């Protein structure tokens, strides 16, 4: 091997290794440390964002539930629901849906039977619910 045959070549290789090896180790250490800290900071940011989204979702759900309870307690709607006749309930429900600017308004009787479903797609249509036990999120007036 001609590379290490002379003393000058050996000294050069040793000197080059002494210069390059510490730099390589330092770069590896710094790169590993920066990567680890970056991933940890990203993880903390994602957890914080998930908490904020959960708080927003919870707040929105509470607001919508409260609004639904308020609308359910309105005398005009209660009177329309008294006879459990969907054609009677629907115009009142349409009026309240426009007032609260709801995308979906579902009016059920005390047993969970659908009296009006407005703004619903085909899967939300009253015919999709064969029994009151399959209606999602029943909200009735408290009184």
Chimera marker file (.cmm) of the C-alpha trace (Angstrom):
<marker_set name="trace">
<marker id="1" x="0.000" y="0.000" z="0.000" r="1" g="1" b="0" radius="0.5"/>
<marker id="2" x="1.622" y="3.210" z="-1.177" r="1" g="1" b="0" radius="0.5"/>
<marker id="3" x="-0.459" y="5.606" z="0.905" r="1" g="1" b="0" radius="0.5"/>
<marker id="4" x="1.142" y="4.712" z="4.218" r="1" g="1" b="0" radius="0.5"/>
<marker id="5" x="4.555" y="3.712" z="2.861" r="1" g="1" b="0" radius="0.5"/>
<marker id="6" x="6.322" y="6.985" z="3.575" r="1" g="1" b="0" radius="0.5"/>
<marker id="7" x="6.596" y="8.872" z="6.830" r="1" g="1" b="0" radius="0.5"/>
<marker id="8" x="5.269" y="12.036" z="5.197" r="1" g="1" b="0" radius="0.5"/>
<marker id="9" x="2.078" y="10.241" z="4.089" r="1" g="1" b="0" radius="0.5"/>
<marker id="10" x="1.563" y="8.745" z="7.564" r="1" g="1" b="0" radius="0.5"/>
<marker id="11" x="1.934" y="12.156" z="9.208" r="1" g="1" b="0" radius="0.5"/>
<marker id="12" x="-0.493" y="13.684" z="6.724" r="1" g="1" b="0" radius="0.5"/>
<marker id="13" x="-3.129" y="10.953" z="7.296" r="1" g="1" b="0" radius="0.5"/>
<marker id="14" x="-2.762" y="11.220" z="11.095" r="1" g="1" b="0" radius="0.5"/>
<marker id="15" x="-3.067" y="15.006" z="10.979" r="1" g="1" b="0" radius="0.5"/>
<marker id="16" x="-6.052" y="14.849" z="8.658" r="1" g="1" b="0" radius="0.5"/>
<marker id="17" x="-7.782" y="12.333" z="10.962" r="1" g="1" b="0" radius="0.5"/>
<marker id="18" x="-7.071" y="14.546" z="13.979" r="1" g="1" b="0" radius="0.5"/>
<marker id="19" x="-8.698" y="17.474" z="12.192" r="1" g="1" b="0" radius="0.5"/>
<marker id="20" x="-11.679" y="15.667" z="10.611" r="1" g="1" b="0" radius="0.5"/>
<marker id="21" x="-12.625" y="13.149" z="13.318" r="1" g="1" b="0" radius="0.5"/>
<marker id="22" x="-13.488" y="15.679" z="16.107" r="1" g="1" b="0" radius="0.5"/>
<marker id="23" x="-15.452" y="17.792" z="13.632" r="1" g="1" b="0" radius="0.5"/>
<marker id="24" x="-17.439" y="14.736" z="12.511" r="1" g="1" b="0" radius="0.5"/>
<marker id="25" x="-18.161" y="13.691" z="16.112" r="1" g="1" b="0" radius="0.5"/>
<marker id="26" x="-19.179" y="17.244" z="17.022" r="1" g="1" b="0" radius="0.5"/>
<marker id="27" x="-21.493" y="17.496" z="13.991" r="1" g="1" b="0" radius="0.5"/>
<marker id="28" x="-23.097" y="14.162" z="14.840" r="1" g="1" b="0" radius="0.5"/>
<marker id="29" x="-23.618" y="15.220" z="18.486" r="1" g="1" b="0" radius="0.5"/>
<marker id="30" x="-25.075" y="18.604" z="17.528" r="1" g="1" b="0" radius="0.5"/>
<marker id="31" x="-27.290" y="17.108" z="14.835" r="1" g="1" b="0" radius="0.5"/>
<marker id="32" x="-28.668" y="14.466" z="17.220" r="1" g="1" b="0" radius="0.5"/>
<marker id="33" x="-29.288" y="17.028" z="19.949" r="1" g="1" b="0" radius="0.5"/>
<marker id="34" x="-31.001" y="19.532" z="17.619" r="1" g="1" b="0" radius="0.5"/>
<marker id="35" x="-33.179" y="16.788" z="16.129" r="1" g="1" b="0" radius="0.5"/>
<marker id="36" x="-34.227" y="15.556" z="19.573" r="1" g="1" b="0" radius="0.5"/>
<marker id="37" x="-35.053" y="19.066" z="20.808" r="1" g="1" b="0" radius="0.5"/>
<marker id="38" x="-36.933" y="19.887" z="17.590" r="1" g="1" b="0" radius="0.5"/>
<marker id="39" x="-39.030" y="16.739" z="17.881" r="1" g="1" b="0" radius="0.5"/>
<marker id="40" x="-39.781" y="17.433" z="21.550" r="1" g="1" b="0" radius="0.5"/>
<marker id="41" x="-40.814" y="21.012" z="20.764" r="1" g="1" b="0" radius="0.5"/>
<marker id="42" x="-43.026" y="19.755" z="17.932" r="1" g="1" b="0" radius="0.5"/>
<marker id="43" x="-44.579" y="17.164" z="20.258" r="1" g="1" b="0" radius="0.5"/>
<marker id="44" x="-45.331" y="19.843" z="22.877" r="1" g="1" b="0" radius="0.5"/>
<marker id="45" x="-46.844" y="22.068" z="20.189" r="1" g="1" b="0" radius="0.5"/>
<marker id="46" x="-49.073" y="19.265" z="18.925" r="1" g="1" b="0" radius="0.5"/>
<marker id="47" x="-50.288" y="18.445" z="22.442" r="1" g="1" b="0" radius="0.5"/>
<marker id="48" x="-51.039" y="22.118" z="23.064" r="1" g="1" b="0" radius="0.5"/>
<marker id="49" x="-52.882" y="22.414" z="19.744" r="1" g="1" b="0" radius="0.5"/>
<marker id="50" x="-54.899" y="19.274" z="20.509" r="1" g="1" b="0" radius="0.5"/>
<marker id="51" x="-55.888" y="20.724" z="23.888" r="1" g="1" b="0" radius="0.5"/>
<marker id="52" x="-56.972" y="23.997" z="22.279" r="1" g="1" b="0" radius="0.5"/>
<marker id="53" x="-59.018" y="22.154" z="19.646" r="1" g="1" b="0" radius="0.5"/>
<marker id="54" x="-60.662" y="20.027" z="22.365" r="1" g="1" b="0" radius="0.5"/>
<marker id="55" x="-61.511" y="23.143" z="24.392" r="1" g="1" b="0" radius="0.5"/>
<marker id="56" x="-62.987" y="24.823" z="21.306" r="1" g="1" b="0" radius="0.5"/>
<marker id="57" x="-64.992" y="21.713" z="20.460" r="1" g="1" b="0" radius="0.5"/>
<marker id="58" x="-66.288" y="21.440" z="24.024" r="1" g="1" b="0" radius="0.5"/>
<marker id="59" x="-67.212" y="25.117" z="24.118" r="1" g="1" b="0" radius="0.5"/>
<marker id="60" x="-69.000" y="24.883" z="20.772" r="1" g="1" b="0" radius="0.5"/>
<marker id="61" x="-70.899" y="21.762" z="21.871" r="1" g="1" b="0" radius="0.5"/>
<marker id="62" x="-71.999" y="23.474" z="25.107" r="1" g="1" b="0" radius="0.5"/>
<marker id="63" x="-73.135" y="26.557" z="23.197" r="1" g="1" b="0" radius="0.5"/>
<marker id="64" x="-75.131" y="24.533" z="20.685" r="1" g="1" b="0" radius="0.5"/>
<marker id="65" x="-76.693" y="22.397" z="23.423" r="1" g="1" b="0" radius="0.5"/>
<marker id="66" x="-77.720" y="25.484" z="25.373" r="1" g="1" b="0" radius="0.5"/>
<marker id="67" x="-79.147" y="27.116" z="22.235" r="1" g="1" b="0" radius="0.5"/>
<marker id="68" x="-81.106" y="23.935" z="21.484" r="1" g="1" b="0" radius="0.5"/>
<marker id="69" x="-82.532" y="23.887" z="25.005" r="1" g="1" b="0" radius="0.5"/>
<marker id="70" x="-83.539" y="27.541" z="24.761" r="1" g="1" b="0" radius="0.5"/>
<marker id="71" x="-85.297" y="26.969" z="21.429" r="1" g="1" b="0" radius="0.5"/>
<marker id="72" x="-86.975" y="23.826" z="22.802" r="1" g="1" b="0" radius="0.5"/>
<marker id="73" x="-88.408" y="25.837" z="25.715" r="1" g="1" b="0" radius="0.5"/>
<marker id="74" x="-90.024" y="28.514" z="23.524" r="1" g="1" b="0" radius="0.5"/>
<marker id="75" x="-93.815" y="28.573" z="23.985" r="1" g="1" b="0" radius="0.5"/>
<marker id="76" x="-94.608" y="28.772" z="20.274" r="1" g="1" b="0" radius="0.5"/>
<marker id="77" x="-92.602" y="25.605" z="19.580" r="1" g="1" b="0" radius="0.5"/>
<marker id="78" x="-94.044" y="23.819" z="22.616" r="1" g="1" b="0" radius="0.5"/>
<marker id="79" x="-97.552" y="24.627" z="21.436" r="1" g="1" b="0" radius="0.5"/>
<marker id="80" x="-96.821" y="23.322" z="17.951" r="1" g="1" b="0" radius="0.5"/>
<marker id="81" x="-95.345" y="20.138" z="19.405" r="1" g="1" b="0" radius="0.5"/>
<marker id="82" x="-98.272" y="19.508" z="21.730" r="1" g="1" b="0" radius="0.5"/>
<marker id="83" x="-100.341" y="17.585" z="19.177" r="1" g="1" b="0" radius="0.5"/>
<marker id="84" x="-97.294" y="15.690" z="17.770" r="1" g="1" b="0" radius="0.5"/>
<marker id="85" x="-98.305" y="16.507" z="14.207" r="1" g="1" b="0" radius="0.5"/>
<marker id="86" x="-95.201" y="17.036" z="11.993" r="1" g="1" b="0" radius="0.5"/>
<marker id="87" x="-96.910" y="19.348" z="9.438" r="1" g="1" b="0" radius="0.5"/>
<marker id="88" x="-97.835" y="21.665" z="12.333" r="1" g="1" b="0" radius="0.5"/>
<marker id="89" x="-94.330" y="21.659" z="13.793" r="1" g="1" b="0" radius="0.5"/>
<marker id="90" x="-92.444" y="22.160" z="10.514" r="1" g="1" b="0" radius="0.5"/>
<marker id="91" x="-93.301" y="25.854" z="9.804" r="1" g="1" b="0" radius="0.5"/>
<marker id="92" x="-92.455" y="26.845" z="13.379" r="1" g="1" b="0" radius="0.5"/>
<marker id="93" x="-89.218" y="24.856" z="13.163" r="1" g="1" b="0" radius="0.5"/>
<marker id="94" x="-88.356" y="26.580" z="9.855" r="1" g="1" b="0" radius="0.5"/>
<marker id="95" x="-88.843" y="29.964" z="11.485" r="1" g="1" b="0" radius="0.5"/>
<marker id="96" x="-86.614" y="29.093" z="14.459" r="1" g="1" b="0" radius="0.5"/>
<marker id="97" x="-84.006" y="27.507" z="12.206" r="1" g="1" b="0" radius="0.5"/>
<marker id="98" x="-83.661" y="30.754" z="10.259" r="1" g="1" b="0" radius="0.5"/>
<marker id="99" x="-83.543" y="32.815" z="13.465" r="1" g="1" b="0" radius="0.5"/>
<marker id="100" x="-80.725" y="30.775" z="15.021" r="1" g="1" b="0" radius="0.5"/>
<marker id="101" x="-78.987" y="30.332" z="11.639" r="1" g="1" b="0" radius="0.5"/>
<marker id="102" x="-78.686" y="26.585" z="12.103" r="1" g="1" b="0" radius="0.5"/>
<marker id="103" x="-77.552" y="24.232" z="9.369" r="1" g="1" b="0" radius="0.5"/>
<marker id="104" x="-79.632" y="21.467" z="10.888" r="1" g="1" b="0" radius="0.5"/>
<marker id="105" x="-82.668" y="21.618" z="13.149" r="1" g="1" b="0" radius="0.5"/>
<marker id="106" x="-84.107" y="18.410" z="14.510" r="1" g="1" b="0" radius="0.5"/>
<marker id="107" x="-87.320" y="18.523" z="16.539" r="1" g="1" b="0" radius="0.5"/>
<marker id="108" x="-88.276" y="15.409" z="18.475" r="1" g="1" b="0" radius="0.5"/>
<marker id="109" x="-91.104" y="14.598" z="20.840" r="1" g="1" b="0" radius="0.5"/>
<marker id="110" x="-90.516" y="13.434" z="24.412" r="1" g="1" b="0" radius="0.5"/>
<marker id="111" x="-90.148" y="9.842" z="23.241" r="1" g="1" b="0" radius="0.5"/>
<marker id="112" x="-87.511" y="10.726" z="20.648" r="1" g="1" b="0" radius="0.5"/>
<marker id="113" x="-89.802" y="10.520" z="17.628" r="1" g="1" b="0" radius="0.5"/>
<marker id="114" x="-88.831" y="12.959" z="14.882" r="1" g="1" b="0" radius="0.5"/>
<marker id="115" x="-91.385" y="15.727" z="14.299" r="1" g="1" b="0" radius="0.5"/>
<marker id="116" x="-89.239" y="17.875" z="11.986" r="1" g="1" b="0" radius="0.5"/>
<marker id="117" x="-85.786" y="17.541" z="10.445" r="1" g="1" b="0" radius="0.5"/>
<marker id="118" x="-84.697" y="20.603" z="8.487" r="1" g="1" b="0" radius="0.5"/>
<marker id="119" x="-81.515" y="21.058" z="6.506" r="1" g="1" b="0" radius="0.5"/>
<marker id="120" x="-80.872" y="17.363" z="6.702" r="1" g="1" b="0" radius="0.5"/>
<marker id="121" x="-79.170" y="15.288" z="4.077" r="1" g="1" b="0" radius="0.5"/>
<marker id="122" x="-80.580" y="11.881" z="3.181" r="1" g="1" b="0" radius="0.5"/>
<marker id="123" x="-78.874" y="10.206" z="6.130" r="1" g="1" b="0" radius="0.5"/>
<marker id="124" x="-80.490" y="12.692" z="8.514" r="1" g="1" b="0" radius="0.5"/>
<marker id="125" x="-83.962" y="12.294" z="7.079" r="1" g="1" b="0" radius="0.5"/>
<marker id="126" x="-86.607" y="11.142" z="9.580" r="1" g="1" b="0" radius="0.5"/>
<marker id="127" x="-87.166" y="8.001" z="7.510" r="1" g="1" b="0" radius="0.5"/>
<marker id="128" x="-83.591" y="6.953" z="8.337" r="1" g="1" b="0" radius="0.5"/>
<marker id="129" x="-84.550" y="6.554" z="12.009" r="1" g="1" b="0" radius="0.5"/>
<marker id="130" x="-86.858" y="3.639" z="12.436" r="1" g="1" b="0" radius="0.5"/>
<marker id="131" x="-87.062" y="3.949" z="16.208" r="1" g="1" b="0" radius="0.5"/>
<marker id="132" x="-86.400" y="6.655" z="18.821" r="1" g="1" b="0" radius="0.5"/>
<marker id="133" x="-83.415" y="4.696" z="20.121" r="1" g="1" b="0" radius="0.5"/>
<marker id="134" x="-81.505" y="5.385" z="16.892" r="1" g="1" b="0" radius="0.5"/>
<marker id="135" x="-81.849" y="9.176" z="16.991" r="1" g="1" b="0" radius="0.5"/>
<marker id="136" x="-78.535" y="10.820" z="17.832" r="1" g="1" b="0" radius="0.5"/>
<marker id="137" x="-78.286" y="13.500" z="20.527" r="1" g="1" b="0" radius="0.5"/>
<marker id="138" x="-81.883" y="13.788" z="21.669" r="1" g="1" b="0" radius="0.5"/>
<marker id="139" x="-82.445" y="17.170" z="23.295" r="1" g="1" b="0" radius="0.5"/>
<marker id="140" x="-85.796" y="17.841" z="24.844" r="1" g="1" b="0" radius="0.5"/>
<marker id="141" x="-87.129" y="20.795" z="26.711" r="1" g="1" b="0" radius="0.5"/>
<marker id="142" x="-86.826" y="20.734" z="30.470" r="1" g="1" b="0" radius="0.5"/>
<marker id="143" x="-89.964" y="21.789" z="32.146" r="1" g="1" b="0" radius="0.5"/>
<link id1="1" id2="2" r="1" g="1" b="0" radius="0.2"/>
<link id1="2" id2="3" r="1" g="1" b="0" radius="0.2"/>
<link id1="3" id2="4" r="1" g="1" b="0" radius="0.2"/>
<link id1="4" id2="5" r="1" g="1" b="0" radius="0.2"/>
<link id1="5" id2="6" r="1" g="1" b="0" radius="0.2"/>
<link id1="6" id2="7" r="1" g="1" b="0" radius="0.2"/>
<link id1="7" id2="8" r="1" g="1" b="0" radius="0.2"/>
<link id1="8" id2="9" r="1" g="1" b="0" radius="0.2"/>
<link id1="9" id2="10" r="1" g="1" b="0" radius="0.2"/>
<link id1="10" id2="11" r="1" g="1" b="0" radius="0.2"/>
<link id1="11" id2="12" r="1" g="1" b="0" radius="0.2"/>
<link id1="12" id2="13" r="1" g="1" b="0" radius="0.2"/>
<link id1="13" id2="14" r="1" g="1" b="0" radius="0.2"/>
<link id1="14" id2="15" r="1" g="1" b="0" radius="0.2"/>
<link id1="15" id2="16" r="1" g="1" b="0" radius="0.2"/>
<link id1="16" id2="17" r="1" g="1" b="0" radius="0.2"/>
<link id1="17" id2="18" r="1" g="1" b="0" radius="0.2"/>
<link id1="18" id2="19" r="1" g="1" b="0" radius="0.2"/>
<link id1="19" id2="20" r="1" g="1" b="0" radius="0.2"/>
<link id1="20" id2="21" r="1" g="1" b="0" radius="0.2"/>
<link id1="21" id2="22" r="1" g="1" b="0" radius="0.2"/>
<link id1="22" id2="23" r="1" g="1" b="0" radius="0.2"/>
<link id1="23" id2="24" r="1" g="1" b="0" radius="0.2"/>
<link id1="24" id2="25" r="1" g="1" b="0" radius="0.2"/>
<link id1="25" id2="26" r="1" g="1" b="0" radius="0.2"/>
<link id1="26" id2="27" r="1" g="1" b="0" radius="0.2"/>
<link id1="27" id2="28" r="1" g="1" b="0" radius="0.2"/>
<link id1="28" id2="29" r="1" g="1" b="0" radius="0.2"/>
<link id1="29" id2="30" r="1" g="1" b="0" radius="0.2"/>
<link id1="30" id2="31" r="1" g="1" b="0" radius="0.2"/>
<link id1="31" id2="32" r="1" g="1" b="0" radius="0.2"/>
<link id1="32" id2="33" r="1" g="1" b="0" radius="0.2"/>
<link id1="33" id2="34" r="1" g="1" b="0" radius="0.2"/>
<link id1="34" id2="35" r="1" g="1" b="0" radius="0.2"/>
<link id1="35" id2="36" r="1" g="1" b="0" radius="0.2"/>
<link id1="36" id2="37" r="1" g="1" b="0" radius="0.2"/>
<link id1="37" id2="38" r="1" g="1" b="0" radius="0.2"/>
<link id1="38" id2="39" r="1" g="1" b="0" radius="0.2"/>
<link id1="39" id2="40" r="1" g="1" b="0" radius="0.2"/>
<link id1="40" id2="41" r="1" g="1" b="0" radius="0.2"/>
<link id1="41" id2="42" r="1" g="1" b="0" radius="0.2"/>
<link id1="42" id2="43" r="1" g="1" b="0" radius="0.2"/>
<link id1="43" id2="44" r="1" g="1" b="0" radius="0.2"/>
<link id1="44" id2="45" r="1" g="1" b="0" radius="0.2"/>
<link id1="45" id2="46" r="1" g="1" b="0" radius="0.2"/>
<link id1="46" id2="47" r="1" g="1" b="0" radius="0.2"/>
<link id1="47" id2="48" r="1" g="1" b="0" radius="0.2"/>
<link id1="48" id2="49" r="1" g="1" b="0" radius="0.2"/>
<link id1="49" id2="50" r="1" g="1" b="0" radius="0.2"/>
<link id1="50" id2="51" r="1" g="1" b="0" radius="0.2"/>
<link id1="51" id2="52" r="1" g="1" b="0" radius="0.2"/>
<link id1="52" id2="53" r="1" g="1" b="0" radius="0.2"/>
<link id1="53" id2="54" r="1" g="1" b="0" radius="0.2"/>
<link id1="54" id2="55" r="1" g="1" b="0" radius="0.2"/>
<link id1="55" id2="56" r="1" g="1" b="0" radius="0.2"/>
<link id1="56" id2="57" r="1" g="1" b="0" radius="0.2"/>
<link id1="57" id2="58" r="1" g="1" b="0" radius="0.2"/>
<link id1="58" id2="59" r="1" g="1" b="0" radius="0.2"/>
<link id1="59" id2="60" r="1" g="1" b="0" radius="0.2"/>
<link id1="60" id2="61" r="1" g="1" b="0" radius="0.2"/>
<link id1="61" id2="62" r="1" g="1" b="0" radius="0.2"/>
<link id1="62" id2="63" r="1" g="1" b="0" radius="0.2"/>
<link id1="63" id2="64" r="1" g="1" b="0" radius="0.2"/>
<link id1="64" id2="65" r="1" g="1" b="0" radius="0.2"/>
<link id1="65" id2="66" r="1" g="1" b="0" radius="0.2"/>
<link id1="66" id2="67" r="1" g="1" b="0" radius="0.2"/>
<link id1="67" id2="68" r="1" g="1" b="0" radius="0.2"/>
<link id1="68" id2="69" r="1" g="1" b="0" radius="0.2"/>
<link id1="69" id2="70" r="1" g="1" b="0" radius="0.2"/>
<link id1="70" id2="71" r="1" g="1" b="0" radius="0.2"/>
<link id1="71" id2="72" r="1" g="1" b="0" radius="0.2"/>
<link id1="72" id2="73" r="1" g="1" b="0" radius="0.2"/>
<link id1="73" id2="74" r="1" g="1" b="0" radius="0.2"/>
<link id1="74" id2="75" r="1" g="1" b="0" radius="0.2"/>
<link id1="75" id2="76" r="1" g="1" b="0" radius="0.2"/>
<link id1="76" id2="77" r="1" g="1" b="0" radius="0.2"/>
<link id1="77" id2="78" r="1" g="1" b="0" radius="0.2"/>
<link id1="78" id2="79" r="1" g="1" b="0" radius="0.2"/>
<link id1="79" id2="80" r="1" g="1" b="0" radius="0.2"/>
<link id1="80" id2="81" r="1" g="1" b="0" radius="0.2"/>
<link id1="81" id2="82" r="1" g="1" b="0" radius="0.2"/>
<link id1="82" id2="83" r="1" g="1" b="0" radius="0.2"/>
<link id1="83" id2="84" r="1" g="1" b="0" radius="0.2"/>
<link id1="84" id2="85" r="1" g="1" b="0" radius="0.2"/>
<link id1="85" id2="86" r="1" g="1" b="0" radius="0.2"/>
<link id1="86" id2="87" r="1" g="1" b="0" radius="0.2"/>
<link id1="87" id2="88" r="1" g="1" b="0" radius="0.2"/>
<link id1="88" id2="89" r="1" g="1" b="0" radius="0.2"/>
<link id1="89" id2="90" r="1" g="1" b="0" radius="0.2"/>
<link id1="90" id2="91" r="1" g="1" b="0" radius="0.2"/>
<link id1="91" id2="92" r="1" g="1" b="0" radius="0.2"/>
<link id1="92" id2="93" r="1" g="1" b="0" radius="0.2"/>
<link id1="93" id2="94" r="1" g="1" b="0" radius="0.2"/>
<link id1="94" id2="95" r="1" g="1" b="0" radius="0.2"/>
<link id1="95" id2="96" r="1" g="1" b="0" radius="0.2"/>
<link id1="96" id2="97" r="1" g="1" b="0" radius="0.2"/>
<link id1="97" id2="98" r="1" g="1" b="0" radius="0.2"/>
<link id1="98" id2="99" r="1" g="1" b="0" radius="0.2"/>
<link id1="99" id2="100" r="1" g="1" b="0" radius="0.2"/>
<link id1="100" id2="101" r="1" g="1" b="0" radius="0.2"/>
<link id1="101" id2="102" r="1" g="1" b="0" radius="0.2"/>
<link id1="102" id2="103" r="1" g="1" b="0" radius="0.2"/>
<link id1="103" id2="104" r="1" g="1" b="0" radius="0.2"/>
<link id1="104" id2="105" r="1" g="1" b="0" radius="0.2"/>
<link id1="105" id2="106" r="1" g="1" b="0" radius="0.2"/>
<link id1="106" id2="107" r="1" g="1" b="0" radius="0.2"/>
<link id1="107" id2="108" r="1" g="1" b="0" radius="0.2"/>
<link id1="108" id2="109" r="1" g="1" b="0" radius="0.2"/>
<link id1="109" id2="110" r="1" g="1" b="0" radius="0.2"/>
<link id1="110" id2="111" r="1" g="1" b="0" radius="0.2"/>
<link id1="111" id2="112" r="1" g="1" b="0" radius="0.2"/>
<link id1="112" id2="113" r="1" g="1" b="0" radius="0.2"/>
<link id1="113" id2="114" r="1" g="1" b="0" radius="0.2"/>
<link id1="114" id2="115" r="1" g="1" b="0" radius="0.2"/>
<link id1="115" id2="116" r="1" g="1" b="0" radius="0.2"/>
<link id1="116" id2="117" r="1" g="1" b="0" radius="0.2"/>
<link id1="117" id2="118" r="1" g="1" b="0" radius="0.2"/>
<link id1="118" id2="119" r="1" g="1" b="0" radius="0.2"/>
<link id1="119" id2="120" r="1" g="1" b="0" radius="0.2"/>
<link id1="120" id2="121" r="1" g="1" b="0" radius="0.2"/>
<link id1="121" id2="122" r="1" g="1" b="0" radius="0.2"/>
<link id1="122" id2="123" r="1" g="1" b="0" radius="0.2"/>
<link id1="123" id2="124" r="1" g="1" b="0" radius="0.2"/>
<link id1="124" id2="125" r="1" g="1" b="0" radius="0.2"/>
<link id1="125" id2="126" r="1" g="1" b="0" radius="0.2"/>
<link id1="126" id2="127" r="1" g="1" b="0" radius="0.2"/>
<link id1="127" id2="128" r="1" g="1" b="0" radius="0.2"/>
<link id1="128" id2="129" r="1" g="1" b="0" radius="0.2"/>
<link id1="129" id2="130" r="1" g="1" b="0" radius="0.2"/>
<link id1="130" id2="131" r="1" g="1" b="0" radius="0.2"/>
<link id1="131" id2="132" r="1" g="1" b="0" radius="0.2"/>
<link id1="132" id2="133" r="1" g="1" b="0" radius="0.2"/>
<link id1="133" id2="134" r="1" g="1" b="0" radius="0.2"/>
<link id1="134" id2="135" r="1" g="1" b="0" radius="0.2"/>
<link id1="135" id2="136" r="1" g="1" b="0" radius="0.2"/>
<link id1="136" id2="137" r="1" g="1" b="0" radius="0.2"/>
<link id1="137" id2="138" r="1" g="1" b="0" radius="0.2"/>
<link id1="138" id2="139" r="1" g="1" b="0" radius="0.2"/>
<link id1="139" id2="140" r="1" g="1" b="0" radius="0.2"/>
<link id1="140" id2="141" r="1" g="1" b="0" radius="0.2"/>
<link id1="141" id2="142" r="1" g="1" b="0" radius="0.2"/>
<link id1="142" id2="143" r="1" g="1" b="0" radius="0.2"/>
</marker_set>
